[in-house]
Amino acid sequence: MAPSIDWQLQASQPLFSDLLWSRPEKKSLRGKLVVIGGTTHDLFAPLTASQEALTAGIGELRTLLPETAPAVLWQNSNLERFPVTQGGGIAARAIEMVDAACHWADGLLLPGSLGKASETVQLIGQLLRSQKDQLIVFCGDSVDAAIENSDVLLGRSAVVLVANLSQLQHLAKSIHSTEVLSSQLPLRVFGERCGTLAAASSQAIITTYGDHLIVACQNRLSATQRASTATVASDKELISVAAVAAVIGVQFPAQLFKALTTAAWISSESNTEGK
């Protein structure tokens, strides 16, 4: 690890309790979030993320789903339709409504289930170009779409990748990083390499490694004990982490490392309570 990267372990107490207890109480001050995701055949990620964001205390929420979603869902006034590709994923022509939603919001969460159509990858590239200062949290297959736009992703601040090991390896390859990431590394070494990768790409990274959640952001690292005993994090766990990260991120945008580390703590505590 480069000596400039600071490492902190979050164990029995939150590292940033001041941030945890200073979250806004008034709903109007809790931030506005847009969740976008889903395909005609898979709505799990956006619906799960929306519920997790509400549970985490977001002030206002809008969720954009495929126009082909079941009619019963449209009874919810927070849900909006986006046009889809022939395969059922978000179409490139949705960029105008996505941009409009982003201008309304303080942050954007793409929790996955977007599909792998070229139009979808194109839309993510357009989004990264048009929303240069917007907090965007990627998770699931939206991480893959973001990495496919690595030329735009590089140097783009306020982007959080909630990624698995395979996606981090893909990111390293895409930006020509020499960092080698594998599941055989000691926790500290793996975390340090995530920190170097995050610094090289200017992204914030959240990932699981063994029984820890690792946050790498702004030349700082934190590791938080996961509540789950599963070696590989489930989609639901990662989506939950991404949703909480988006909520705390929009509430404390000027303190992103602290916000993401606090989100890791909240996620761990929530998962423990749910057992």
N, C-alpha and C positions, 0 to 999 in steps of 0.2 A: 504494500500500500504506500502511496505517496505520503510523505510526512505531513502534508497540509490537510489531509482528510481526517476529520475528528470522528472517533468511534464512541458510541454510548450504548449501554445496555439498560433496557427498561425491564425491570424484574417485578418486585412486589409492589412498587409504587410507580405512578406515572412520572415521567421525566419532567413534564411541563404542567404541573398541577395548576399553575396560575392561568394558563390558557384554558385548561379544562373547566375551571370554575368561573372564567370570565366570559363564557359564551353568552350571546345576547338572549335576554328573556322574552322580549317583545317579538312577536311573529314577524312584524314588518322589518325587523332588523336582522333576521336570521338568513337572509339571502334568497336569491331566486335561481333555480336550477332547471335545466332542460335535459331530459333523458331521451336518447334516440337509439332505437334498435329494433330487432326482430325481423323475421321473414314471414312469408305467408304460412310456413309450416312450423315456425319456432318463435314463440313469444316469451319464452322463459326468462331470458336475460333482462329485457326492459321492464317486464312486470315485477320481477323480483327486485331489481334495482330501485324502481320507483317506491315500492313498499319499504325497502331498507332506508331510503333517503328520508321518507316521512318519519320513520321510527327514529332516525338519527337527529331529527329536529330541523329540517329545512323549512324556510318560511313559506315560499311559494314554489310550486312544482308544475311543470308541463311535460307530458310524455308524448312523443311522436312515435306512432306505430304504423305498420303497413296498412294501406287502405283496404286490404283484403282480410283484415282481422275480423273475427266473429262480430256480428251486429250487436250482440248483447254488451260488448265492451264500450260501445259508443255512448252508452247512457251516462258514463263518467265524463263530466265537463272538463276534466284536466287532460283528457286524451285527444290527440289530433292525428289526422291521417297524412301519410306521405306516399307519393307515387312509387310504384315498384317496377322492377325489371321483369322480364319474362320468367325468370327463375324465382321471383318473389322477394328479392332483396331491395334495398333502397336504390332508387334510380338517380342518375346524375342530375336530372331536371329538378330534383328536390332541393337543390342548393339554395334557391332564393328563399324558400320557406325556412330552411335550416338557418341561413344567415339572419333572417328576421327574428327567429326565436333566440338566436345567440345575442342579438342586440338588446333584446328584452332582459336576458338573463345575466347573472354574475358568473355562471359557470356552465359547462357542458359535460355530460357524462354519456359515454358510448360504451355500454356494458357488454356488448357482443351480440351474437345471433344476427349479424349483418349479412352474412353470406359472402361469397368470394368472387362475385361478378366483377368484371373489369370496370363497369360503371360505378360500382361501389367504391373501388380503390380510387377511381378518378374523383369522386365526390369528396373523399377524405383529403385528397391533395388540395382541392379547391378550398375546402374548409380551413386547412392549415394556413393557406395563403391569405384568406380573407379575414380570419380571426386571429391576428398576430399577437394580441394582448389578452386574449380570452383564456381562462383556465379551462383546459380540456383534459378529462380523465378517460383513458382508454383501458378496456379490459376485454378478455376473450378474443374473438377473431378480429375485432376492431384494432387490436395491437398489430396484427399481421398487416392490415390495410395501411396503418400508419407507417410501419417499417418499409412497406413497398414504396412509400413516398419519402425515403430517407433524405433525398436532396432538399426537400422542404423542411423536413423534421429537424435536421441538423441546425443547431443554433437557435431553435424556436423555444423560447422560455415559456413557463407556465404550462408545460405539458407533463402529465403524469402517466407513466406506463405501468399498469398492474399486470405483470407478465410472468409467465412460467419460464422454466429453464430453457426450453427449446426456443422460445421467442427471444430471450436474451442472447442466446447464441446466434440467432438470425440477425439481431440488431448489431452485434459485434462484427459479424461478417459484412453487413451492409455498409458500415462506416469505416471498414478496414482497420478495426481495432485488433491489437495483438493479444488482448486479454483472453485467456482460455478459461472457460467456465465449465465445470463438470460437477456431478453429484458426489464425487469422491473427495472433494476438497474439505479441509477443516472449515468450520463456520466462519472464523475470523478472516481466513484467506478468501473465501467465497465473497464475504461481505465487502472486503477491500477491493476486490476486482469489480464488483457491482458499482462501487463508488467511483472507481476509475472510469468505468464505462459510462456512468451517468455524467461525469464531468466532461468526458470527451464528446458526448452527444448533446450536452446542455439540457438533458431531460432529468426528471425525477423518476426514480424507479422504486416500485414496491414489488417484492417477490417473497415467496416462501422458500425456506431451506430447512429441511428437517422439521424440528419443532419450533422454529422461529419465523417471525415476519421481519423482513429486512426492508428498511427505508434508506435509500441513497438519494441525497438531494443537497445541492449547493455546497459541495465538498464536505458534507457531514453524513454520518451513518448512524443508524440506530437499529437495534435488534430487540424484538419483543416476543416473549413466550407465547406461542399459539395455544389456544384452548383445545383445538382438535389434536387427536393423537394420530391421525392419518398421515402417512409419510408424504403422500401427494395431496395437495389441496384440492377440494372439490370445486366445481364451477360455482356452486352457491357460495362457498366461503370467499372465493376471489371476488365475486360480484358484490357481496356484502362489504368487503374491505374497500372496494372501489367506490361504492355508494357513500360510505362514511367519509372516505378521503375527500370526495367531491364536496360534501356538506361542510366539513370543517375547513376545507380549502377555500371555499367562497366566503366563509365567515372570518377567516384570518389570511387574506391573500398576501399580505406583506411579510408573513412569517410561515412560509410554506413548509420548511423542514419541521418546525414545531407542530404545524397543523397536521402533517401526514403522520408524524410519530404519535401524536395524540389520537389520531384516527385509528392507528394500529392498536393502541391501548383500549380504546372504546370497543373495537371489533373483538378483541380478545376477551374483554370483560363480558360483552354481550353473548358471545358463544359459550362462555362458562355458565352464565345464568340460564342459558337455554338447554343445558344438559339435564 
